[in-house]
């Protein structure tokens, strides 16, 4: 599951007049698996997680 606690996007310009976009985000990715087998185990592999805003990579995780 993915939970976004906060997601704020603001646009404006800095003191020199350059347009600026700011993104502030707090999120959690959670994966839960229950193995009730007594003999067999499970091996979980994941690919890296990348979060993009437009073409900007704003978050990565393994």
C-alpha positions in Angstrom: 0.0 0.0 0.0 1.0 3.6 -0.5 0.0 6.2 2.0 0.5 10.0 1.3 0.5 11.8 4.6 1.0 15.1 2.9 1.5 16.3 -0.7 2.0 20.0 -1.2 2.8 21.7 -4.6 3.5 25.4 -4.8 4.4 27.6 -7.7 5.9 31.1 -7.6 9.0 33.1 -8.5 12.1 33.8 -6.6 13.6 37.3 -5.9 15.2 37.5 -9.4 11.9 36.6 -11.1 12.7 33.0 -12.0 9.7 30.8 -12.0 9.9 28.1 -9.3 7.9 25.0 -8.5 8.3 23.4 -5.0 7.0 19.9 -4.1 6.9 18.7 -0.5 5.7 15.2 0.2 5.6 12.7 3.1 4.6 9.2 2.1 5.0 5.5 3.2 5.1 2.4 1.0 4.2 -0.8 3.0 4.3 -4.4 1.8 2.9 -7.1 4.1 3.1 -10.8 3.4 2.1 -13.6 5.8 3.7 -17.1 5.3 1.9 -19.8 7.3 3.9 -22.6 5.8 6.1 -24.5 8.4 8.5 -26.1 5.8 8.7 -23.7 2.9 10.1 -20.2 3.1 9.5 -17.3 0.8 12.1 -15.0 -0.8 10.8 -11.5 -1.8 12.7 -9.4 -4.3 11.6 -6.0 -5.4 12.8 -3.6 -8.0 13.7 -0.1 -7.0 10.8 2.4 -6.6 11.2 5.7 -8.3 8.7 8.6 -8.0 8.8 11.3 -10.6 7.2 14.8 -10.8 7.2 15.8 -14.5 10.8 14.7 -15.4 12.2 15.3 -11.9 13.0 12.3 -9.8 11.8 13.3 -6.3 12.1 10.0 -4.4 13.8 6.6 -4.7 13.7 3.5 -2.6 14.7 -0.1 -2.5 
